[in-house]
């Protein structure tokens, strides 16, 4: 029977070796991407003295707003800490596609803070369920309020979601920074206060996660209303609620909101809206028809 100290001693060299392997893989990956990008692709002049077709280390560092020495250490597989902000900047500079970006964060042992445009948990079956719920608005959200998928009616409920960049498709961001989304909510002040309280309750289980910290920082930076609501330190659990919207296409809607949890824990959920009266039901049908007309080429 091994003691805890013996167990730790046997695990440490293994974890150290795995970390070294990841660092060397990360260094090779960065070097390969740098060498296969031309200056023209990133808006730099080629110049006459350039000996290699790829970018120089100092060019990648400058474009990513990091120190040249620090970036050189990365390509030398030095044992240094890499923040998610720097990884995000490198991914943009090196023009990584979604798969390459995911690979970069995995090699660095970090969690990508940018909401994904696709999510493994959004299966074809779930997308089919969203469509079958039409004309009722419905979407899939994670616990951080990222909108992972939605049906056509939901896409026009509060704003035209198709015009919103994927990284901004988050209900917290939209509720505090998107004017069209805000103008559709009848009781905006109360809604914002409750969302901040629910977000605080949800964040308690994710305090050390970079994606949550970056979302909180963005909200505090971009919204005075959020800062005020956040500083109240209110906590509210999720619950079904009647909501009122003013939709720019069909007018006033009174809807009953329900969260359908997709796992035992408070994680991914299907958010649905059902009409609270006949008039709202008819208007949802019209909104769905408008969404279908828009989707037709």
Secondary structure, DSSP 4 states (H G I P E B T S, - for coil): ---HHHHHHHHHHHHHHHHHHHHHHHHHHHHHHHHT--GGGGT----SS--SSS--HHHHHHHHT--HHHHHHHHTT------HHHHHHHHHHTT--HHHHHHHHHHTT----SPPSS-TT--HHHHHHHHHTTTS-EEEE-TT-BEEEE-HHHHTTSS-GGGS-GGG-BHHHHHHH-HHHHHTBTTHHHHHHHHHHHHHHHHTT-TT-HHHHHHHHHHHHH-HHHHHHHTTT-------EEEEEEETTTEEEEEEEEEEESSSSS--EEEEEEESSHHHHHHHHHHHHHHHHHH--
